[in-house]
Structures are given as structure tokens and as C-alpha cells.
């Protein structure tokens, strides 16, 4: 029988905290670009195309990161809740 060791709760939470920090950073970047798009586009409509492209390029990564974080969070909860 090959049993996987019970994960250290502190280490599991640290991994989740690191993943959350990275995802939060990516989300903040997208919101910063959206705000810039609104402000700069109001001044000069030519900025919409450049900033819109940046948003379109970054959003799929943010969605992926959020899904990955959710999967990790629930998997960690399941592992920590499992009875040995």
C-alpha cells in the first residue's frame, strides 16, 4: 500500500497564499489597465485600441488563474479534511 503523507497544513496554506497573491496581482493589473483605458480614452480615443488589446490579452490569464486557485483551494481543503 502506497499512502501519500498527510500534508502539513501550514505548507498547504502557504502555497495557497502564494497563489492568491499572484492572482490578486494579475487582477489588479487588469483593473489598472481598464481604468487607464477609461481615463486616457476619454482624452484621446486613439488610446482605446492599444489599451483594449492589453485587456484582451490579460483577461484569459486572469480567468485561468482564478480557476486554478479555486481548484487548488478545494483540493487542499479535501486533503486537509481527509481522515488518515
PDB file of N, CA, C and O in Angstrom:
ATOM      1  N   UNK A   1       0.837  -1.189   0.000  1.00  0.00           N
ATOM      2  CA  UNK A   1       0.000   0.000   0.000  1.00  0.00           C
ATOM      3  C   UNK A   1       0.874   1.242   0.000  1.00  0.00           C
ATOM      4  O   UNK A   1       1.738   1.416   0.859  1.00  0.00           O
ATOM      5  N   UNK A   2       0.637   2.081  -0.959  1.00  0.00           N
ATOM      6  CA  UNK A   2       1.377   3.335  -1.055  1.00  0.00           C
ATOM      7  C   UNK A   2       0.472   4.465  -0.598  1.00  0.00           C
ATOM      8  O   UNK A   2      -0.464   4.842  -1.303  1.00  0.00           O
ATOM      9  N   UNK A   3       0.751   5.004   0.583  1.00  0.00           N
ATOM     10  CA  UNK A   3      -0.057   6.090   1.111  1.00  0.00           C
ATOM     11  C   UNK A   3       0.696   7.396   0.958  1.00  0.00           C
ATOM     12  O   UNK A   3       1.893   7.478   1.235  1.00  0.00           O
ATOM     13  N   UNK A   4      -0.025   8.419   0.512  1.00  0.00           N
ATOM     14  CA  UNK A   4       0.604   9.733   0.425  1.00  0.00           C
ATOM     15  C   UNK A   4       0.581  10.350   1.812  1.00  0.00           C
ATOM     16  O   UNK A   4      -0.407  10.220   2.534  1.00  0.00           O
ATOM     17  N   UNK A   5       1.659  11.020   2.189  1.00  0.00           N
ATOM     18  CA  UNK A   5       1.702  11.610   3.526  1.00  0.00           C
ATOM     19  C   UNK A   5       0.691  12.743   3.669  1.00  0.00           C
ATOM     20  O   UNK A   5       0.376  13.442   2.706  1.00  0.00           O
ATOM     21  N   UNK A   6       0.196  12.907   4.882  1.00  0.00           N
ATOM     22  CA  UNK A   6      -0.725  13.995   5.166  1.00  0.00           C
ATOM     23  C   UNK A   6       0.026  15.309   5.014  1.00  0.00           C
ATOM     24  O   UNK A   6       1.090  15.484   5.607  1.00  0.00           O
ATOM     25  N   UNK A   7      -0.515  16.237   4.225  1.00  0.00           N
ATOM     26  CA  UNK A   7       0.204  17.492   4.014  1.00  0.00           C
ATOM     27  C   UNK A   7       0.248  18.330   5.289  1.00  0.00           C
ATOM     28  O   UNK A   7      -0.684  18.323   6.093  1.00  0.00           O
ATOM     29  N   UNK A   8       1.332  19.036   5.445  1.00  0.00           N
ATOM     30  CA  UNK A   8       1.464  19.973   6.550  1.00  0.00           C
ATOM     31  C   UNK A   8       0.511  21.126   6.275  1.00  0.00           C
ATOM     32  O   UNK A   8       0.617  21.779   5.237  1.00  0.00           O
ATOM     33  N   UNK A   9      -0.436  21.394   7.206  1.00  0.00           N
ATOM     34  CA  UNK A   9      -1.408  22.464   6.957  1.00  0.00           C
ATOM     35  C   UNK A   9      -0.762  23.824   6.704  1.00  0.00           C
ATOM     36  O   UNK A   9      -1.238  24.584   5.861  1.00  0.00           O
ATOM     37  N   UNK A  10       0.298  24.136   7.411  1.00  0.00           N
ATOM     38  CA  UNK A  10       0.963  25.427   7.219  1.00  0.00           C
ATOM     39  C   UNK A  10       1.563  25.528   5.818  1.00  0.00           C
ATOM     40  O   UNK A  10       1.470  26.575   5.176  1.00  0.00           O
ATOM     41  N   UNK A  11       2.176  24.446   5.344  1.00  0.00           N
ATOM     42  CA  UNK A  11       2.753  24.454   3.999  1.00  0.00           C
ATOM     43  C   UNK A  11       1.660  24.544   2.934  1.00  0.00           C
ATOM     44  O   UNK A  11       1.812  25.254   1.940  1.00  0.00           O
ATOM     45  N   UNK A  12       0.562  23.823   3.149  1.00  0.00           N
ATOM     46  CA  UNK A  12      -0.545  23.867   2.198  1.00  0.00           C
ATOM     47  C   UNK A  12      -1.133  25.270   2.124  1.00  0.00           C
ATOM     48  O   UNK A  12      -1.440  25.758   1.037  1.00  0.00           O
ATOM     49  N   UNK A  13      -1.290  25.915   3.264  1.00  0.00           N
ATOM     50  CA  UNK A  13      -1.815  27.274   3.272  1.00  0.00           C
ATOM     51  C   UNK A  13      -0.840  28.261   2.659  1.00  0.00           C
ATOM     52  O   UNK A  13      -1.258  29.226   2.020  1.00  0.00           O
ATOM     53  N   UNK A  14       0.455  28.034   2.844  1.00  0.00           N
ATOM     54  CA  UNK A  14       1.443  28.925   2.243  1.00  0.00           C
ATOM     55  C   UNK A  14       1.375  28.861   0.725  1.00  0.00           C
ATOM     56  O   UNK A  14       1.471  29.887   0.053  1.00  0.00           O
ATOM     57  N   UNK A  15       1.212  27.668   0.187  1.00  0.00           N
ATOM     58  CA  UNK A  15       1.077  27.515  -1.265  1.00  0.00           C
ATOM     59  C   UNK A  15      -0.150  28.273  -1.758  1.00  0.00           C
ATOM     60  O   UNK A  15      -0.091  28.966  -2.773  1.00  0.00           O
ATOM     61  N   UNK A  16      -1.266  28.140  -1.035  1.00  0.00           N
ATOM     62  CA  UNK A  16      -2.479  28.856  -1.430  1.00  0.00           C
ATOM     63  C   UNK A  16      -2.306  30.366  -1.311  1.00  0.00           C
ATOM     64  O   UNK A  16      -2.775  31.114  -2.169  1.00  0.00           O
ATOM     65  N   UNK A  17      -1.642  30.815  -0.262  1.00  0.00           N
ATOM     66  CA  UNK A  17      -1.403  32.258  -0.092  1.00  0.00           C
ATOM     67  C   UNK A  17      -0.548  32.804  -1.234  1.00  0.00           C
ATOM     68  O   UNK A  17      -0.819  33.885  -1.756  1.00  0.00           O
ATOM     69  N   UNK A  18       0.469  32.063  -1.615  1.00  0.00           N
ATOM     70  CA  UNK A  18       1.326  32.490  -2.728  1.00  0.00           C
ATOM     71  C   UNK A  18       0.527  32.558  -4.029  1.00  0.00           C
ATOM     72  O   UNK A  18       0.659  33.506  -4.803  1.00  0.00           O
ATOM     73  N   UNK A  19      -0.294  31.551  -4.252  1.00  0.00           N
ATOM     74  CA  UNK A  19      -1.111  31.524  -5.471  1.00  0.00           C
ATOM     75  C   UNK A  19      -2.118  32.673  -5.453  1.00  0.00           C
ATOM     76  O   UNK A  19      -2.344  33.312  -6.481  1.00  0.00           O
ATOM     77  N   UNK A  20      -2.720  32.941  -4.304  1.00  0.00           N
ATOM     78  CA  UNK A  20      -3.666  34.046  -4.174  1.00  0.00           C
ATOM     79  C   UNK A  20      -2.984  35.380  -4.450  1.00  0.00           C
ATOM     80  O   UNK A  20      -3.534  36.228  -5.153  1.00  0.00           O
ATOM     81  N   UNK A  21      -1.780  35.569  -3.895  1.00  0.00           N
ATOM     82  CA  UNK A  21      -1.036  36.813  -4.096  1.00  0.00           C
ATOM     83  C   UNK A  21      -0.776  37.049  -5.582  1.00  0.00           C
ATOM     84  O   UNK A  21      -0.969  38.158  -6.080  1.00  0.00           O
ATOM     85  N   UNK A  22      -0.341  36.010  -6.285  1.00  0.00           N
ATOM     86  CA  UNK A  22      -0.047  36.143  -7.714  1.00  0.00           C
ATOM     87  C   UNK A  22      -1.313  36.449  -8.515  1.00  0.00           C
ATOM     88  O   UNK A  22      -1.292  37.284  -9.420  1.00  0.00           O
ATOM     89  N   UNK A  23      -2.403  35.778  -8.184  1.00  0.00           N
ATOM     90  CA  UNK A  23      -3.665  36.009  -8.882  1.00  0.00           C
ATOM     91  C   UNK A  23      -4.181  37.414  -8.606  1.00  0.00           C
ATOM     92  O   UNK A  23      -4.657  38.094  -9.515  1.00  0.00           O
ATOM     93  N   UNK A  24      -4.087  37.847  -7.361  1.00  0.00           N
ATOM     94  CA  UNK A  24      -4.528  39.197  -6.997  1.00  0.00           C
ATOM     95  C   UNK A  24      -3.717  40.243  -7.774  1.00  0.00           C
ATOM     96  O   UNK A  24      -4.270  41.239  -8.241  1.00  0.00           O
ATOM     97  N   UNK A  25      -2.430  40.016  -7.906  1.00  0.00           N
ATOM     98  CA  UNK A  25      -1.568  40.926  -8.653  1.00  0.00           C
ATOM     99  C   UNK A  25      -2.032  41.029 -10.114  1.00  0.00           C
ATOM    100  O   UNK A  25      -2.111  42.125 -10.669  1.00  0.00           O
ATOM    101  N   UNK A  26      -2.333  39.890 -10.724  1.00  0.00           N
ATOM    102  CA  UNK A  26      -2.792  39.884 -12.118  1.00  0.00           C
ATOM    103  C   UNK A  26      -4.125  40.603 -12.265  1.00  0.00           C
ATOM    104  O   UNK A  26      -4.330  41.344 -13.226  1.00  0.00           O
ATOM    105  N   UNK A  27      -5.031  40.390 -11.319  1.00  0.00           N
ATOM    106  CA  UNK A  27      -6.335  41.065 -11.371  1.00  0.00           C
ATOM    107  C   UNK A  27      -6.145  42.574 -11.223  1.00  0.00           C
ATOM    108  O   UNK A  27      -6.758  43.352 -11.955  1.00  0.00           O
ATOM    109  N   UNK A  28      -5.303  42.986 -10.283  1.00  0.00           N
ATOM    110  CA  UNK A  28      -5.045  44.417 -10.104  1.00  0.00           C
ATOM    111  C   UNK A  28      -4.481  45.044 -11.369  1.00  0.00           C
ATOM    112  O   UNK A  28      -4.827  46.174 -11.712  1.00  0.00           O
ATOM    113  N   UNK A  29      -3.613  44.315 -12.064  1.00  0.00           N
ATOM    114  CA  UNK A  29      -3.045  44.832 -13.314  1.00  0.00           C
ATOM    115  C   UNK A  29      -4.119  45.050 -14.367  1.00  0.00           C
ATOM    116  O   UNK A  29      -4.116  46.067 -15.060  1.00  0.00           O
ATOM    117  N   UNK A  30      -5.038  44.098 -14.488  1.00  0.00           N
ATOM    118  CA  UNK A  30      -6.108  44.240 -15.472  1.00  0.00           C
ATOM    119  C   UNK A  30      -6.996  45.432 -15.118  1.00  0.00           C
ATOM    120  O   UNK A  30      -7.366  46.212 -15.996  1.00  0.00           O
ATOM    121  N   UNK A  31      -7.339  45.575 -13.835  1.00  0.00           N
ATOM    122  CA  UNK A  31      -8.167  46.718 -13.442  1.00  0.00           C
ATOM    123  C   UNK A  31      -7.436  48.041 -13.672  1.00  0.00           C
ATOM    124  O   UNK A  31      -8.059  49.033 -14.049  1.00  0.00           O
ATOM    125  N   UNK A  32      -6.141  48.063 -13.453  1.00  0.00           N
ATOM    126  CA  UNK A  32      -5.379  49.286 -13.695  1.00  0.00           C
ATOM    127  C   UNK A  32      -5.440  49.665 -15.175  1.00  0.00           C
ATOM    128  O   UNK A  32      -5.579  50.839 -15.517  1.00  0.00           O
ATOM    129  N   UNK A  33      -5.335  48.668 -16.042  1.00  0.00           N
ATOM    130  CA  UNK A  33      -5.411  48.945 -17.479  1.00  0.00           C
ATOM    131  C   UNK A  33      -6.818  49.407 -17.857  1.00  0.00           C
ATOM    132  O   UNK A  33      -6.976  50.307 -18.682  1.00  0.00           O
ATOM    133  N   UNK A  34      -7.836  48.794 -17.258  1.00  0.00           N
ATOM    134  CA  UNK A  34      -9.212  49.228 -17.544  1.00  0.00           C
ATOM    135  C   UNK A  34      -9.441  50.672 -17.113  1.00  0.00           C
ATOM    136  O   UNK A  34     -10.079  51.445 -17.828  1.00  0.00           O
ATOM    137  N   UNK A  35      -8.927  51.028 -15.958  1.00  0.00           N
ATOM    138  CA  UNK A  35      -9.054  52.414 -15.503  1.00  0.00           C
ATOM    139  C   UNK A  35      -8.297  53.366 -16.422  1.00  0.00           C
ATOM    140  O   UNK A  35      -8.797  54.435 -16.772  1.00  0.00           O
ATOM    141  N   UNK A  36      -7.105  52.972 -16.804  1.00  0.00           N
ATOM    142  CA  UNK A  36      -6.324  53.799 -17.728  1.00  0.00           C
ATOM    143  C   UNK A  36      -7.056  53.938 -19.057  1.00  0.00           C
ATOM    144  O   UNK A  36      -7.064  55.009 -19.665  1.00  0.00           O
ATOM    145  N   UNK A  37      -7.666  52.850 -19.497  1.00  0.00           N
ATOM    146  CA  UNK A  37      -8.408  52.872 -20.751  1.00  0.00           C
ATOM    147  C   UNK A  37      -9.549  53.884 -20.679  1.00  0.00           C
ATOM    148  O   UNK A  37      -9.779  54.647 -21.617  1.00  0.00           O
ATOM    149  N   UNK A  38     -10.248  53.878 -19.571  1.00  0.00           N
ATOM    150  CA  UNK A  38     -11.365  54.814 -19.405  1.00  0.00           C
ATOM    151  C   UNK A  38     -10.869  56.255 -19.359  1.00  0.00           C
ATOM    152  O   UNK A  38     -11.431  57.131 -20.016  1.00  0.00           O
ATOM    153  N   UNK A  39      -9.818  56.497 -18.584  1.00  0.00           N
ATOM    154  CA  UNK A  39      -9.325  57.867 -18.419  1.00  0.00           C
ATOM    155  C   UNK A  39      -8.638  58.390 -19.681  1.00  0.00           C
ATOM    156  O   UNK A  39      -8.933  59.493 -20.141  1.00  0.00           O
ATOM    157  N   UNK A  40      -7.730  57.603 -20.232  1.00  0.00           N
ATOM    158  CA  UNK A  40      -6.992  58.054 -21.416  1.00  0.00           C
ATOM    159  C   UNK A  40      -7.869  58.063 -22.662  1.00  0.00           C
ATOM    160  O   UNK A  40      -7.720  58.923 -23.530  1.00  0.00           O
ATOM    161  N   UNK A  41      -8.770  57.113 -22.743  1.00  0.00           N
ATOM    162  CA  UNK A  41      -9.664  57.067 -23.889  1.00  0.00           C
ATOM    163  C   UNK A  41     -10.591  58.271 -23.936  1.00  0.00           C
ATOM    164  O   UNK A  41     -10.974  58.736 -25.009  1.00  0.00           O
ATOM    165  N   UNK A  42     -10.940  58.759 -22.772  1.00  0.00           N
ATOM    166  CA  UNK A  42     -11.774  59.955 -22.719  1.00  0.00           C
ATOM    167  C   UNK A  42     -11.018  61.159 -23.277  1.00  0.00           C
ATOM    168  O   UNK A  42     -11.603  62.025 -23.928  1.00  0.00           O
ATOM    169  N   UNK A  43      -9.727  61.203 -23.016  1.00  0.00           N
ATOM    170  CA  UNK A  43      -8.896  62.313 -23.503  1.00  0.00           C
ATOM    171  C   UNK A  43      -8.530  62.154 -24.970  1.00  0.00           C
ATOM    172  O   UNK A  43      -8.525  63.116 -25.738  1.00  0.00           O
ATOM    173  N   UNK A  44      -8.220  60.906 -25.343  1.00  0.00           N
ATOM    174  CA  UNK A  44      -7.765  60.649 -26.706  1.00  0.00           C
ATOM    175  C   UNK A  44      -8.274  59.275 -27.132  1.00  0.00           C
ATOM    176  O   UNK A  44      -7.707  58.262 -26.721  1.00  0.00           O
ATOM    177  N   UNK A  45      -9.317  59.214 -27.937  1.00  0.00           N
ATOM    178  CA  UNK A  45      -9.918  57.936 -28.326  1.00  0.00           C
ATOM    179  C   UNK A  45      -8.956  56.947 -28.989  1.00  0.00           C
ATOM    180  O   UNK A  45      -9.232  55.748 -29.014  1.00  0.00           O
ATOM    181  N   UNK A  46      -7.836  57.429 -29.525  1.00  0.00           N
ATOM    182  CA  UNK A  46      -6.865  56.518 -30.144  1.00  0.00           C
ATOM    183  C   UNK A  46      -6.257  55.557 -29.117  1.00  0.00           C
ATOM    184  O   UNK A  46      -5.746  54.500 -29.488  1.00  0.00           O
ATOM    185  N   UNK A  47      -6.308  55.911 -27.847  1.00  0.00           N
ATOM    186  CA  UNK A  47      -5.760  55.047 -26.802  1.00  0.00           C
ATOM    187  C   UNK A  47      -6.612  53.802 -26.558  1.00  0.00           C
ATOM    188  O   UNK A  47      -6.120  52.812 -26.017  1.00  0.00           O
ATOM    189  N   UNK A  48      -7.874  53.845 -26.948  1.00  0.00           N
ATOM    190  CA  UNK A  48      -8.746  52.702 -26.711  1.00  0.00           C
ATOM    191  C   UNK A  48      -8.215  51.421 -27.356  1.00  0.00           C
ATOM    192  O   UNK A  48      -8.230  50.361 -26.730  1.00  0.00           O
ATOM    193  N   UNK A  49      -7.758  51.510 -28.569  1.00  0.00           N
ATOM    194  CA  UNK A  49      -7.299  50.305 -29.281  1.00  0.00           C
ATOM    195  C   UNK A  49      -6.117  49.661 -28.574  1.00  0.00           C
ATOM    196  O   UNK A  49      -6.110  48.448 -28.368  1.00  0.00           O
ATOM    197  N   UNK A  50      -5.130  50.446 -28.202  1.00  0.00           N
ATOM    198  CA  UNK A  50      -3.925  49.899 -27.548  1.00  0.00           C
ATOM    199  C   UNK A  50      -4.262  49.299 -26.189  1.00  0.00           C
ATOM    200  O   UNK A  50      -3.840  48.186 -25.877  1.00  0.00           O
ATOM    201  N   UNK A  51      -5.022  50.034 -25.382  1.00  0.00           N
ATOM    202  CA  UNK A  51      -5.360  49.553 -24.053  1.00  0.00           C
ATOM    203  C   UNK A  51      -6.356  48.394 -24.108  1.00  0.00           C
ATOM    204  O   UNK A  51      -6.291  47.471 -23.296  1.00  0.00           O
ATOM    205  N   UNK A  52      -7.270  48.450 -25.064  1.00  0.00           N
ATOM    206  CA  UNK A  52      -8.210  47.347 -25.238  1.00  0.00           C
ATOM    207  C   UNK A  52      -7.493  46.054 -25.578  1.00  0.00           C
ATOM    208  O   UNK A  52      -7.856  44.986 -25.085  1.00  0.00           O
ATOM    209  N   UNK A  53      -6.486  46.149 -26.413  1.00  0.00           N
ATOM    210  CA  UNK A  53      -5.683  44.966 -26.761  1.00  0.00           C
ATOM    211  C   UNK A  53      -5.003  44.404 -25.521  1.00  0.00           C
ATOM    212  O   UNK A  53      -4.954  43.187 -25.343  1.00  0.00           O
ATOM    213  N   UNK A  54      -4.476  45.276 -24.658  1.00  0.00           N
ATOM    214  CA  UNK A  54      -3.819  44.819 -23.425  1.00  0.00           C
ATOM    215  C   UNK A  54      -4.810  44.078 -22.528  1.00  0.00           C
ATOM    216  O   UNK A  54      -4.477  43.050 -21.938  1.00  0.00           O
ATOM    217  N   UNK A  55      -6.021  44.605 -22.431  1.00  0.00           N
ATOM    218  CA  UNK A  55      -7.038  43.944 -21.605  1.00  0.00           C
ATOM    219  C   UNK A  55      -7.386  42.583 -22.191  1.00  0.00           C
ATOM    220  O   UNK A  55      -7.457  41.593 -21.463  1.00  0.00           O
ATOM    221  N   UNK A  56      -7.602  42.528 -23.490  1.00  0.00           N
ATOM    222  CA  UNK A  56      -7.956  41.264 -24.130  1.00  0.00           C
ATOM    223  C   UNK A  56      -6.856  40.222 -23.988  1.00  0.00           C
ATOM    224  O   UNK A  56      -7.146  39.028 -23.902  1.00  0.00           O
ATOM    225  N   UNK A  57      -5.616  40.647 -23.961  1.00  0.00           N
ATOM    226  CA  UNK A  57      -4.507  39.712 -23.807  1.00  0.00           C
ATOM    227  C   UNK A  57      -4.388  39.205 -22.375  1.00  0.00           C
ATOM    228  O   UNK A  57      -4.005  38.054 -22.162  1.00  0.00           O
ATOM    229  N   UNK A  58      -4.705  40.031 -21.400  1.00  0.00           N
ATOM    230  CA  UNK A  58      -4.505  39.668 -19.998  1.00  0.00           C
ATOM    231  C   UNK A  58      -5.691  38.943 -19.358  1.00  0.00           C
ATOM    232  O   UNK A  58      -5.503  38.137 -18.446  1.00  0.00           O
ATOM    233  N   UNK A  59      -6.888  39.219 -19.819  1.00  0.00           N
ATOM    234  CA  UNK A  59      -8.081  38.651 -19.175  1.00  0.00           C
ATOM    235  C   UNK A  59      -8.120  37.119 -19.172  1.00  0.00           C
ATOM    236  O   UNK A  59      -8.455  36.537 -18.140  1.00  0.00           O
ATOM    237  N   UNK A  60      -7.794  36.444 -20.273  1.00  0.00           N
ATOM    238  CA  UNK A  60      -7.836  34.977 -20.215  1.00  0.00           C
ATOM    239  C   UNK A  60      -6.901  34.389 -19.149  1.00  0.00           C
ATOM    240  O   UNK A  60      -7.229  33.380 -18.525  1.00  0.00           O
ATOM    241  N   UNK A  61      -5.748  35.014 -18.944  1.00  0.00           N
ATOM    242  CA  UNK A  61      -4.842  34.529 -17.907  1.00  0.00           C
ATOM    243  C   UNK A  61      -5.452  34.707 -16.520  1.00  0.00           C
ATOM    244  O   UNK A  61      -5.312  33.834 -15.664  1.00  0.00           O
ATOM    245  N   UNK A  62      -6.121  35.822 -16.297  1.00  0.00           N
ATOM    246  CA  UNK A  62      -6.753  36.068 -15.003  1.00  0.00           C
ATOM    247  C   UNK A  62      -7.848  35.035 -14.755  1.00  0.00           C
ATOM    248  O   UNK A  62      -7.940  34.479 -13.661  1.00  0.00           O
ATOM    249  N   UNK A  63      -8.671  34.779 -15.756  1.00  0.00           N
ATOM    250  CA  UNK A  63      -9.730  33.778 -15.610  1.00  0.00           C
ATOM    251  C   UNK A  63      -9.124  32.408 -15.318  1.00  0.00           C
ATOM    252  O   UNK A  63      -9.608  31.686 -14.446  1.00  0.00           O
ATOM    253  N   UNK A  64      -8.075  32.053 -16.038  1.00  0.00           N
ATOM    254  CA  UNK A  64      -7.391  30.773 -15.803  1.00  0.00           C
ATOM    255  C   UNK A  64      -6.815  30.720 -14.393  1.00  0.00           C
ATOM    256  O   UNK A  64      -6.962  29.713 -13.701  1.00  0.00           O
ATOM    257  N   UNK A  65      -6.162  31.794 -13.965  1.00  0.00           N
ATOM    258  CA  UNK A  65      -5.574  31.830 -12.622  1.00  0.00           C
ATOM    259  C   UNK A  65      -6.631  31.692 -11.535  1.00  0.00           C
ATOM    260  O   UNK A  65      -6.409  31.006 -10.538  1.00  0.00           O
ATOM    261  N   UNK A  66      -7.778  32.339 -11.720  1.00  0.00           N
ATOM    262  CA  UNK A  66      -8.857  32.218 -10.736  1.00  0.00           C
ATOM    263  C   UNK A  66      -9.380  30.781 -10.668  1.00  0.00           C
ATOM    264  O   UNK A  66      -9.640  30.266  -9.580  1.00  0.00           O
ATOM    265  N   UNK A  67      -9.531  30.141 -11.818  1.00  0.00           N
ATOM    266  CA  UNK A  67      -9.995  28.756 -11.829  1.00  0.00           C
ATOM    267  C   UNK A  67      -8.969  27.834 -11.173  1.00  0.00           C
ATOM    268  O   UNK A  67      -9.334  26.946 -10.403  1.00  0.00           O
ATOM    269  N   UNK A  68      -7.702  28.040 -11.475  1.00  0.00           N
ATOM    270  CA  UNK A  68      -6.643  27.229 -10.881  1.00  0.00           C
ATOM    271  C   UNK A  68      -6.601  27.427  -9.367  1.00  0.00           C
ATOM    272  O   UNK A  68      -6.435  26.466  -8.615  1.00  0.00           O
ATOM    273  N   UNK A  69      -6.752  28.665  -8.927  1.00  0.00           N
ATOM    274  CA  UNK A  69      -6.759  28.934  -7.489  1.00  0.00           C
ATOM    275  C   UNK A  69      -7.943  28.234  -6.821  1.00  0.00           C
ATOM    276  O   UNK A  69      -7.787  27.629  -5.761  1.00  0.00           O
ATOM    277  N   UNK A  70      -9.111  28.313  -7.428  1.00  0.00           N
ATOM    278  CA  UNK A  70     -10.274  27.643  -6.858  1.00  0.00           C
ATOM    279  C   UNK A  70     -10.037  26.140  -6.763  1.00  0.00           C
ATOM    280  O   UNK A  70     -10.330  25.526  -5.737  1.00  0.00           O
ATOM    281  N   UNK A  71      -9.513  25.550  -7.823  1.00  0.00           N
ATOM    282  CA  UNK A  71      -9.234  24.114  -7.824  1.00  0.00           C
ATOM    283  C   UNK A  71      -8.243  23.757  -6.717  1.00  0.00           C
ATOM    284  O   UNK A  71      -8.432  22.767  -6.010  1.00  0.00           O
ATOM    285  N   UNK A  72      -7.193  24.556  -6.565  1.00  0.00           N
ATOM    286  CA  UNK A  72      -6.188  24.305  -5.525  1.00  0.00           C
ATOM    287  C   UNK A  72      -6.778  24.451  -4.138  1.00  0.00           C
ATOM    288  O   UNK A  72      -6.488  23.659  -3.241  1.00  0.00           O
ATOM    289  N   UNK A  73      -7.602  25.459  -3.967  1.00  0.00           N
ATOM    290  CA  UNK A  73      -8.222  25.701  -2.669  1.00  0.00           C
ATOM    291  C   UNK A  73      -9.079  24.519  -2.252  1.00  0.00           C
ATOM    292  O   UNK A  73      -8.958  24.035  -1.127  1.00  0.00           O
ATOM    293  N   UNK A  74      -9.946  24.046  -3.145  1.00  0.00           N
ATOM    294  CA  UNK A  74     -10.811  22.928  -2.800  1.00  0.00           C
ATOM    295  C   UNK A  74     -10.036  21.623  -2.645  1.00  0.00           C
ATOM    296  O   UNK A  74     -10.363  20.806  -1.785  1.00  0.00           O
ATOM    297  N   UNK A  75      -9.016  21.425  -3.468  1.00  0.00           N
ATOM    298  CA  UNK A  75      -8.193  20.221  -3.337  1.00  0.00           C
ATOM    299  C   UNK A  75      -7.459  20.215  -2.003  1.00  0.00           C
ATOM    300  O   UNK A  75      -7.353  19.175  -1.354  1.00  0.00           O
ATOM    301  N   UNK A  76      -6.953  21.369  -1.595  1.00  0.00           N
ATOM    302  CA  UNK A  76      -6.257  21.462  -0.307  1.00  0.00           C
ATOM    303  C   UNK A  76      -7.227  21.214   0.837  1.00  0.00           C
ATOM    304  O   UNK A  76      -6.895  20.512   1.792  1.00  0.00           O
ATOM    305  N   UNK A  77      -8.405  21.775   0.748  1.00  0.00           N
ATOM    306  CA  UNK A  77      -9.424  21.539   1.772  1.00  0.00           C
ATOM    307  C   UNK A  77      -9.757  20.058   1.867  1.00  0.00           C
ATOM    308  O   UNK A  77      -9.876  19.514   2.965  1.00  0.00           O
ATOM    309  N   UNK A  78      -9.907  19.407   0.724  1.00  0.00           N
ATOM    310  CA  UNK A  78     -10.194  17.972   0.723  1.00  0.00           C
ATOM    311  C   UNK A  78      -9.066  17.175   1.369  1.00  0.00           C
ATOM    312  O   UNK A  78      -9.323  16.269   2.162  1.00  0.00           O
ATOM    313  N   UNK A  79      -7.817  17.505   1.036  1.00  0.00           N
ATOM    314  CA  UNK A  79      -6.665  16.782   1.599  1.00  0.00           C
ATOM    315  C   UNK A  79      -6.576  17.003   3.109  1.00  0.00           C
ATOM    316  O   UNK A  79      -6.320  16.061   3.860  1.00  0.00           O
ATOM    317  N   UNK A  80      -6.783  18.226   3.548  1.00  0.00           N
ATOM    318  CA  UNK A  80      -6.661  18.514   4.966  1.00  0.00           C
ATOM    319  C   UNK A  80      -7.835  17.951   5.768  1.00  0.00           C
ATOM    320  O   UNK A  80      -7.706  17.671   6.960  1.00  0.00           O
ATOM    321  N   UNK A  81      -8.965  17.790   5.109  1.00  0.00           N
ATOM    322  CA  UNK A  81     -10.157  17.262   5.781  1.00  0.00           C
ATOM    323  C   UNK A  81     -10.196  15.735   5.804  1.00  0.00           C
ATOM    324  O   UNK A  81     -10.940  15.134   6.579  1.00  0.00           O
ATOM    325  N   UNK A  82      -9.385  15.116   4.944  1.00  0.00           N
ATOM    326  CA  UNK A  82      -9.388  13.657   4.844  1.00  0.00           C
ATOM    327  C   UNK A  82      -8.928  13.041   6.151  1.00  0.00           C
ATOM    328  O   UNK A  82      -7.981  13.505   6.786  1.00  0.00           O
ATOM    329  N   UNK A  83      -9.615  12.000   6.528  1.00  0.00           N
ATOM    330  CA  UNK A  83      -9.236  11.282   7.753  1.00  0.00           C
ATOM    331  C   UNK A  83      -8.114  10.301   7.417  1.00  0.00           C
ATOM    332  O   UNK A  83      -8.227   9.549   6.450  1.00  0.00           O
ATOM    333  N   UNK A  84      -7.051  10.297   8.188  1.00  0.00           N
ATOM    334  CA  UNK A  84      -5.935   9.370   7.897  1.00  0.00           C
ATOM    335  C   UNK A  84      -6.297   7.940   8.146  1.00  0.00           C
ATOM    336  O   UNK A  84      -5.470   7.050   7.948  1.00  0.00           O
TER     337      UNK A  84
END
